[in-house]
């Protein structure tokens, strides 16, 4: 698993499918930040704020709300550990 409950994560991948749908999902989702809440299946996270997505097929538009995202698509945002003294610093 990439994420843990409560993590802030960036969507870095999308699931594959029809090329024209995949391209639209990539444009709307890649780079978005989400807060993961809890696992709702062995590999899918519920997200704190659902994302509205619109897929255009010809002159038709299909809208849906994304309430969960698979773990493989997420990269958690975690800071580096903070230390009072950096061992590799050279004093001036």
C-alpha positions as CSV (number, residue, x, y, z in Angstrom):
1,X,0.0,0.0,0.0
2,X,1.2,3.5,-0.8
3,X,-1.1,5.4,1.5
4,X,-2.2,5.3,5.1
5,X,-5.5,6.7,6.5
6,X,-5.3,10.5,6.8
7,X,-2.6,10.9,4.2
8,X,-2.6,13.8,1.8
9,X,-1.8,12.2,-1.6
10,X,-1.4,13.3,-5.2
11,X,-3.0,11.4,-8.1
12,X,-0.1,10.3,-10.2
13,X,-1.7,7.6,-12.4
14,X,-5.0,6.7,-13.8
15,X,-6.6,3.4,-14.7
16,X,-6.4,2.5,-18.4
17,X,-9.4,2.0,-20.7
18,X,-10.6,3.6,-23.8
19,X,-7.9,6.0,-25.1
20,X,-10.2,9.1,-25.4
21,X,-11.7,8.5,-21.9
22,X,-8.2,7.9,-20.5
23,X,-6.9,11.2,-21.9
24,X,-9.8,13.1,-20.4
25,X,-9.3,11.5,-17.0
26,X,-5.6,12.2,-17.1
27,X,-6.3,15.9,-17.8
28,X,-8.8,16.2,-15.0
29,X,-7.2,14.0,-12.3
30,X,-3.4,13.8,-12.6
31,X,-1.8,16.3,-10.2
32,X,-4.9,16.7,-8.0
33,X,-4.4,16.3,-4.2
34,X,-6.8,14.3,-2.1
35,X,-7.0,13.3,1.5
36,X,-7.5,9.5,1.9
37,X,-9.9,8.6,4.7
38,X,-10.2,4.8,4.8
39,X,-10.0,1.6,2.8
40,X,-13.3,0.7,1.2
41,X,-11.9,-2.4,-0.6
42,X,-8.5,-4.1,-0.5
43,X,-7.1,-1.5,-2.8
44,X,-9.4,1.5,-2.9
45,X,-9.4,4.5,-0.7
46,X,-12.4,6.7,0.2
47,X,-11.4,10.3,-0.3
48,X,-12.5,13.2,1.9
49,X,-13.8,15.4,-0.8
50,X,-15.3,13.7,-3.9
51,X,-14.2,14.9,-7.3
52,X,-16.6,15.8,-10.1
53,X,-15.4,14.4,-13.4
54,X,-16.9,15.1,-16.9
55,X,-16.3,12.9,-19.8
56,X,-17.2,14.1,-23.3
57,X,-18.2,11.6,-25.9
58,X,-19.0,13.4,-29.1
59,X,-21.6,16.0,-28.3
60,X,-22.7,14.2,-25.1
61,X,-21.2,14.9,-21.7
62,X,-21.3,12.3,-18.9
63,X,-20.7,13.6,-15.4
64,X,-19.9,11.4,-12.4
65,X,-18.5,11.9,-8.9
66,X,-15.4,10.1,-7.9
67,X,-15.6,9.1,-4.2
68,X,-12.7,6.6,-4.1
69,X,-9.4,6.1,-5.8
70,X,-7.2,3.0,-6.1
71,X,-4.0,3.0,-4.1
72,X,-1.8,2.4,-7.2
73,X,-2.9,5.8,-8.5
74,X,-1.8,7.7,-5.4
75,X,1.5,9.1,-4.2
76,X,1.4,10.1,-0.6
77,X,2.9,13.5,0.4
78,X,5.1,13.0,3.3
79,X,7.8,15.4,4.6
80,X,11.3,14.5,5.5
81,X,12.1,13.9,9.1
82,X,13.2,17.0,10.9
83,X,16.4,17.0,12.9
84,X,17.8,19.8,15.1
85,X,21.4,19.2,13.9
86,X,22.3,18.1,10.4
87,X,25.2,15.6,10.7
88,X,26.5,16.4,7.2
89,X,26.7,20.2,7.6
90,X,30.1,21.9,7.6
91,X,30.4,24.9,9.9
92,X,31.8,28.1,8.3
